[in-house]
Amino acid sequence: MTQTAAPTTTDLTTINTIRFLAVDMVERGKSGHPGAPLGMAPMAWVLWSRFLRFDPAAPDWPGRDRFVLSAGHASALLYALLHLAGYDLPLDELRRFRQLGSKTPGHPEHGLAPGVETTTGPLGQGMGNAVGMAIAQRALAARFDAGLFDYRTWVIASDGDMMEGVASEASSLAGHLRLGSLNVLYDANHISIDGSTDLAFTEDVAARFAAYGWHVQTVEDGNDLDALAAAMEAAAAERERPSLVRVHTVIGFGSPKKAGTAKAHGEPLGADEAKATKRALGWPDDSEFLIPDEAREAFAAARRRGEEEHAEWKRRHADWSAAEPVLAAELERRERREMPGGWDAKMPSFEPGSSIATRAASGKVINAIAPSVPELLGGSADLAESNQTHIEGAADFQAASPAGRNLRYGVREHAMGSAMNGLALSGFRPFGGTFLIFSDYMRPSIRLAALMQQPVIYVFTHDSIFLGEDGPTHEPIEQLPALRAIPNLVVLRPADAHETVAAWRVALGRTQGPSAIALTRQKLPVLAEAASAAADGVARGAYVLAEAEGGSPELLLLGTGSEVHLLLGAQKLLAGEGVRARVVSCPSLELFAAQPAAYRDGVLPPAVTRRLAVEAARPFGWERWVGPAGDVLGVDRFGESGRYEDLAIHFGFTAENVAARARALK
């Protein structure tokens, strides 16, 4: 690591270049957050010039350090750093800050500009992502070569991040796991949108993180480059605990009228105040997007250091690859996000006519594929036995066993969701389990996974009122339609064990976007009708499970999950009355909607308008598929506590009631 040094005129010029690029972006865009970059710029410059391992020519090289701006509202800071460091982010993109179609949106978005490691802005999420990245570092070092994967994850976080529950959960987990490669620079400027943090946030954050098991330091003056460098040096040297460096800064530093106030947080300084701030810090007040040669050369020196580190890494990688060709091939495959050949060759089979809960069938699938998919890493929020998410024969991932593949998240659904995003961004195929009702705790992380199109897999068990005795607090009613409302998320609710196997094939076959698999607690019959049809049918989202007897259908029965076998029973009842009903299993409405119109019309003939959808959830979304003449048997109120067999009768989920509702269709 670079030794500490007194601030130089080059340092100050470069720091002010970062500051005023950010100010100018916000002024040009007439929107944004200038105050945080003004205060954060010194710590950012010390980090990027002396500690961060990066190479803009290869922004995704596996051995790089990860930089996460959890305080995503300070995005102008990140864009200034990326441009100055030499990433492919032209100055014109900085001038287009927060404009339609730019690579510099209001909050950093992964995939738009190189060097943006994750999408941040919802406070606390970047902290959780960084914990996932640090878990990934430990797991990669254990699987491959520790010297190749000795990178660090650096975070700049804000007071707001420290207030959010997801950051607290994730930080507690990080302390337990002793994630020594995780370093957080906490920008403690004591201002939030409403004003001073004294209004609502007076806890001792440093003491809290010390209690979590973190290595904690404080820098009293965020402009003291020597103190910043010394603290980062100590953080980097600490390998047994994650590190928090609390840095006291002044939001809007240099602004004569707005420094230290909430007015510097979420709005432009204004033309006059921006000029006054430039004058106060010795910057030409008539300049805009000024980058002195001295600052460009300072960043070029930091870039050259990173290029040298990358070149050395490539030499070590070449030697390792020659010595470990099998592992090297695996690493290359994982970097391409390709599944290993034959990964699904040993999928479990199930005997039609037998009964098994789909959560149990899912557990068998996980254990069938885990040996051939080493990047599959998962766990649950203290529900491994209930969710059936345990990889048998594998150790737990713990500080003393980083090669373990079972993650024990504890009762931390927020942290689990956010950390899985960090794992996916690091090349893993993470899965995490909890009850479907608790997907509400994870929803912000699920939304971000969908926004970033990361292939996270959510294993949501206890998927309906039929979990029974736990009652309405635990019985999901609105969760299925709520999850279906998230763009890029594929929701899969398999009807039996065959469809569960197919659902996992779909989820692991996706490289762009997350998947949620909703599974039953109660046993379901293994359907003979699905044995051969499920593989293709689930991949298409919906398919004809049982054709109408005696000719073309005059009635369509649609359903998902545990209700599908009721449709088969109702079909038989209706057939005895001469009613020709087709049963359509619809495990994924998103996948079905993406099919060509000809396929959709083949499954749901437009001429057949008598349609009944059956699902033990709120009926939102089914209107598209049943049409104005159709009906939906769902659940429009919270559930009840009782045996699931009794609940089925109480809420009308019986073959007899399905048939009766179908008969009533005109």
N, C-alpha and C positions, 0 to 999 in steps of 0.2 A: 504494500500500500504506500501511496505517496505520503511523505512526511508533511506535517503542518508547516505553514509559512505565514508570515505577516502579510496583510493585505497590501497589494501593490496598486499603482494607478491602472494597470491592465485589469486587475480584478475589479476595481470600481467601475471602470469603463464598461467592462463586459456585463457586470451586474445591472448597470443602468441601461445598457442595450436591451437586456431581457425585460427590464421593467417597462421601458417605453415602447417596445414593440407590443407588449400587452396593452398598455394604455391606448396606443394608437389603434389597435384592433378594435377595442371596445368603442372608442370614439367614432371610428369609421363605420362600424356596424350599428351604432346608436343603441347598443344593448350589450349587457355582459357584466362581468365582475372584475373591476380593475384593482380593487383594494388588496385582495389576497396576493396576486402576483407582485405588487409593490413590496409587500412584506416578506414574501417567500423567496424572492429572487436570490438573496445571498446563500441560503441553504441549498437551493437548487444548483447554483453555480458550483459551490464547493463539492457537492455530490457528483455532478456530471464531469467536472474537471479533474477530480482527484481519486474518485472511488468507483464510479459506475463503469462496468465493463460493457461496451457497446461497439458496434460496427455498422454504420449506416448503409454500407454497401451490402451487408448481409443481415438485415434487421431481424431475421428469424433463426439465426444460428443457435443450435441447442445450448451452447455453453455461455451464452450472454447472461448478464444480470437482467432481472426484470424490474422495470420502473412502473409503479402504479400510482397515478394521481387520484387517490381516493377522494380528495377534495375536488371533484370534477367540475365544480362551478368555476374553478381557476383555470379553465381549459386554455385560456390565452397564454398562460405560463408554459404549458406543455407544447403548444404550437410554436412558440418562440424558441424553446429549447430544441425541438426537432429540426426546425429550419436552420438554426445556427449550427447545429451539430452536423448537418450535411445530409439529413434524410431527404427523401424525395417529396418535399413539401415546399413548393416554390413560394417566393414572397407574395406573388399574386394571390395565392390561397389565403395568406394571412390578411391580405386586403379584403378578401371576400368573407371574412369572419361572420359566422351566423347567417350567411345568405344561402338561398335555395341552391342546392347542387354543389356546394363547396365541400372541400375536405376538412373544413374547420367548423364543424357544427358547435352549437352552444355548449354541449358537453361532449367529451371525447368518446368516439365510437370506434370500436375495434373493427378493422377491415377497411376503413376509409383512408386513413393515412398510415404509412409504415411507421412503426415505433410505438403505436398506441396498443398497449398490451391487452387492454380490456376496456369495456364500456363502463364509464363511471358517471356519477352525477347523483343518483339516489344515494344519499349519504350512508356510510357504513358498508355498502356493498363492495367497494374496492378493498377494504380491510379484509372482508371475508374471502374475496377472490385471492388476495395475496396469501392468506393462510392455505388455500388450496394449492397455490403455486409452490409454497414452501413444503407442503406434504409431498407434492410431485417431485421436488428436488431430492428429498430424502429417499423416496421410492426409486427414482431413476438411478441415484448413486448406488443403492443397494443392488439393483438389478443388473446394471452395466458396470461402469467403472467410476469409482468415486472421484478420480481426478478429472474426468470429463464433465461431471455434473456437480461441481463445487460452487455453482453460481449462487448469488444472493438475490433476494427479493427486497427491493427498497420501496418504501411507501412514503408519500407525503399525505398526511391526514389533517383534518381540521377539528375545531371544537364541535362542529355538527356531527362529524363522524363519531366522535367520542360519546355523543349523546344517544346515538341510535343503538337499539338493542342488538341488531345483527352484529355490529362490531364488538359489542361486549361478549356475546356468545362465542364468536370466532376467536377473540383474543384469549378467552378462558381456555378454549380447546388448544390453541397454540401453546399456551403455557404448559398445559398438561403434557402435550406431545414433545415439549422442549425443542421447538423448531428454531434452532440456532441460526439458520440462514435467513431469518426474517428480521428486517430492520425497519422500524417506523419512525419517521420524523414528524412529530406532532406540532403543527403550527398553532401555538396557543396564543391567539391574538385577542381572545376574550370578547369577541363581537360576533353576534349572529344577526339575522335579519331584523329582529325586533329591538335590538339594542345590545346592551352589555349582557354578557352571560350571567352576571350576577342576578338577573331577573329570574333565572330558572336552573342554573348549573353552577353550583358552588362546591362540588365534591373535589376531593384531592385525587385527580386522575393518576398522578404518579404513584400514590399509595395503592390505588386500586390495581394498577398493572403490576406493581411489586407483589401484591397478594396473589395475582394470577400466576406468578412465577417468572416474570419477565425481568430482564436486566434493564434498569431504569436510570437515566441521567437527565440533567436539566442544563440547558444553556440559557443564561439569563438575558443575553442580548443577541437577538437574531441577526445583527449586523457584525458580530464579532467572528470573523472568519477563522481565527486561530481556535477559538473555543468550539466552533462548529466542526472543524476538521478533527480536533482531538476527540470530540464525542463520537464522531463517525468512525474514527480509527478504533476506539474502544468497542463500539458496537460490532464492527467487522471482526474484531479479534475474539468476541464472545461466540463460542460455538455450541454451548450447551443450553442457552436460553435465548428466546427471542428478545429483541432489544427495542426499547422505546426511548427516544430522545425528545424530551419536551423542550421546545424552542419558543421562548417568549418573543413575539414580534409585535409590530405595530401595523395594523391594517391600514392600507392607504399611505404607507410611509412616504414622507416628503410632501404630502398634500397640505398646504397651509390651512385650509378650512375643513377638510374631511378626514384627515389622518386620525385614527383611533375612534372613528365613529361608524355607525351603521350606514351612513350615507356613502361610505366608500365601498360598501359590500356589493350591492346588486344593481347599480346603475352607473352610466358613464360619469366621469368626473365633470364633464362639461368643458367646452372649448377654453374658457377663461381659466378654470381651475387646472386643466391639463397643462396649459402654458405655465401657470404659476408653479406647478409641481416640478416641471422641467427646470425652470429657473432655480428653484430651491435646491435641486440636486446637481446643478451645474451642467445642465443639458441645453442645447440650443432650443429655445422655446418655439421657433418657427419651423422646426424639423418635423418630419413625419416618416415613420418607418426607417429611421436612420440606423445604419449599421456601420460603425467605424471599422477601418481595416484592422485596427488593434484587436477588436472583439472577434472579428472573423478569424484572425490568426490564432487567438487564444483557443477558440473552439476547434480549429484545425489541429492544434497540438493535442487536445484531448482526443480527437478522432484518431490521430496517428497512434496514440497509445493504445486505443481500442483495436485498431487494425493489427498492431503487433501482437496483442494478446490473442486475437482471433487466429493469426497465423501460427502462433505457438500451439493453440488448441488444435488446429488442423493437423499439425505434426504429430501430436499425441494421439489424435483420433486415428490417423493413418497407421501408426504402430499398433494401436489396440485392435483395429480392424483386421490387420494381418494376423494377429495372435488369436482373435476371437471372431472368426468369420460368421459363425452362426448367430451370435448375438449382434454383430454388426448388421447382418441382413435383417434381423428383427427390428433393430432401431430404425433402419431406413424405411422399412414397411410401415412402422408406426408413424413416422414423420409424414408419410404419404397418406395416412389415415386409411390404409387398406387393411381389410380383415385377412388373417392368415388362411392359406388354402386348406379346405376341408374343416373349417372351424365348426361347422354344424353337422358334421358326419355322424356324431354320436348323440343326436337329440333323443330324448326319451320317447317311448311309445306308450300308448294307453289303450286298454281293452274297452271297446264299446260295450255299454251296458253296466260298466263299473261306475263308481262315484268317487270324485276327488275334488276338493276345493281348488279353485284356480290359483290361489296363493301357493298351495302345496305343489301344484303342477309347475308353477313358476320357479319355485325353489329347486325342483329337479332339473329344470332347464339351466338355471345358473350353474349348478354343479356339473352338468354335462358339458358345458362349453368352457368353463373356467380353465381347465388344464391346457386348452389349445389357444386361449386368448389371454396372454399374460398382462395385457394392458387393461383388462377388466378389473376394476378396483371398486369395492362398494361396501355398503354397510347400512345402518339405519339409525334413526333417532331413538335409541333405547328400546327397539321393538324387533330385534333380529329374529327371535323365535316366532313372533306373531306374523312378521312380514315374510318369513322364510327367505331371508336374504343372506344367510350365513354360507360362506364358501367352506365346505367341509375339508378338513385336512390342512387348511391354510392357517397360518398364525394371524393374530391381530396385529394391525399396524400400531406400533407403540414406539416410544423413544428407544427402547432396547431391541426392538425387532422391526426395523424399517422395511424389511422385505415382506412383512405381513400384508395380506390382501383384504382383511376384514377391518373396516373402519368403525370404531365405536364413537359415534358422534355425541352420545349422551342425549339428554332431552333438550336438543338444540336444533330444531327444524330450520330456523333462520340460517344458522351457521352452516348446516349441512347443504342447503340449497346454494348458498353463495360459494362455499368451498368447492362444491362440485363443478361450478363454472370455472374456477381456477384450475382444477384438475383437467377439465376438458380442454382448456386453452393450452395446457401443457402436454397434450397428446394422449391422455388417458381416456378410457371409455368408462366414466364413472356411473354408478347407479346408487340410488339411495331410497330407503324405504321408510314409510310411515303410514298411518291411516289416511284414507282419502280426505277425511274431514280436516286434517291438519295440513293439507295442501294450501289452505288459506295462510298459514304461517309462512309458507315458502313462496307465495305468489310473486313478490317482487323479483326474487331470484329466477323463478321460472320465466317470467316475462323477459328478463335480461338474457337468459339463455336463448330464448326465441329470437330476440332482437339481434344477438350475435351469431345466431344459427349454429350453436354449439351442440354436439350430439350427446347431451346428458339424458339419462334414463331414470325416470321416476317410477318407483314401484309402490303404488298406492293400493293397500289392501283394505278390507272391511269397507267395501265400496258402496254399501246401500243401507237401507233400514233393516236389512236382514242380518246385520250384526247383532240385532236383538236386544239382549238384556241391558246393554250399556246405555240405551235410551237416546233421546233426541240430541243430547250434547255431543254424542259421538256418531250420530247417524247422518251421513252426507245427503243433502237434498239438492242444494243449488250448485254443488261443486263441479259436477260433470258439465253442465252448460257453461259455467264460468270458465272452466279450463278450455273448452272448445272455442271460446271467444278470443283466445290469444292467438294472433297470427303466428304461423310457422311451427306451432306446437301440434303434434299428432297425438290424439287421445285414442287409446285402444282399450276396448272393454270386451275381452274374449268371452264367448258363450260356454266354453268347456276347455278341457285339457288340450285338445287338438288345436283349437284356436289360440290357446296360450303359447304353445310352441311357435305357431306362426307369428304371433305378436312379437315375440322376442326376435325372430328372424327379421321382421320389419324394422324394429328399433335398432338392432345392431347393423342393419344394412344402410341406415341413414347416416350420412356424414354431414348433412347440413340441416341442423335443427334438432330440438329435443323431442322426446317421446314420453308419454305418460301411460302406464299400463295399470288399469283399474281391475282389481282382483277380489274375489269373494273370500269371506271367512267360511261360509257354509259349503258343504259338499254339493257338487252338481253332477248330473249324469254325464258320462262320456258319450257323446252323440255319434252314432254310427254314420249319420248323414254328413258329419264334418270330417270324417277320417281322411277322405281323399280330396275333398273340396277346400278344406280350410287354408292350405298353403297359398294357393293362388287367390282365394276369396278374401282372406284377410289383407293381403297385399293390395287388393283393389278396394278395400274399405267396406264393401257390401257385396253379397252374392246370394244366389238362389240356393237355400239350404234344402228345401223340400218343395218339389213341384206339386201343383194342384193335380188331384186325381180326376181323370175323366175328361180332360180337355183343357182349353185355355183358361187361365185364372179369371175369376170375376171379382176376386177380393185379394188384397195384399195385406199380409201380417208382417210388420217390421219390428225388430227388437234388438237389444244388445244384452250381453252378459247373462246374468242368472235368469232373465225373463224369456230367453229364446226357447228353452225347453217347454215353457208354458205355451208358446205359440204352436209347437208341434202337437201338444195335447189338444189345443183348441182346433187345430186343423182337422184332427181325427173326428172331433165332435161335429164339426161343420160338415165334414164329408158324409157323415151318417145322415145328414139332412139334405144331401145333394148340393151343398154349397162348395164350389171349387175355390179353395184358398191356397195361395202360394206363400210360403214362409221365407222371408228374407232376413238373413243375419247381417247386422250392420255394425261390425266391431269398430269401425273408424269412419265417422261422417266426413272428416277432413280428406281422407284418402279417396273416399267415394266421390266427393265433390270434384276432385282433381282428375277423375277419369273422363275419357271422351264421352260426348253426349250419346253416342251410339251404344256404348256399354251401359251407361246409366239407364237409358230407355229400354234396354234389353232386360235389365233386372226389374225395373219399375215401369212397365208399359204405360205410356201416357193415357191410353184409352181406358185403363183400369183406374177409376177415380175413387172406388170404395177402398179406403186404406186405413189401417189402424196401426199406430206405433205404440209399443209397450216398453216402458223403461221406468225403473224405480227411482226417479229423479224428477226435478221440475221439467216441464215439457218444452222449455224455450229451445228453439232451433229446429224442432221437428216439423214446424209448419211448412218448411220448404219441401219436405219429402212426402207429407200426407196430403198437401193441397187443401183447398177450401172445403172440399167435400169429405175430408178425412177427419180422424179423431186421434187423440193421444190419451193413453192411460198412463198417468204419471203420478207424482206426489206433489201436491200443492201446499202442504203444510209440514211442520216439523213432525218427526216420527214419534214413536212411543217405545216404552220399555216393556219387553216381554219376549217370549220364545219366538224365534223367527217364523216358525210354522203358524203361530197365532197371528203374527203381524201380516203374513201373506194374506190370510183370510180377511183380516180387518181392513187392509188397504185395497183389497180386490185383486191381488196378484195370484189368481188361480186360473187354470185352464177354462173352467166353467164361466168365470166372469169375462175373460178375454173373448170367449165365443159369444157371450151375450152382448158385449159391446160391439162386436163385429156384426152381429145380426141387425143391430139398430142402425147401421150405416145405410144411407139411402143412395 
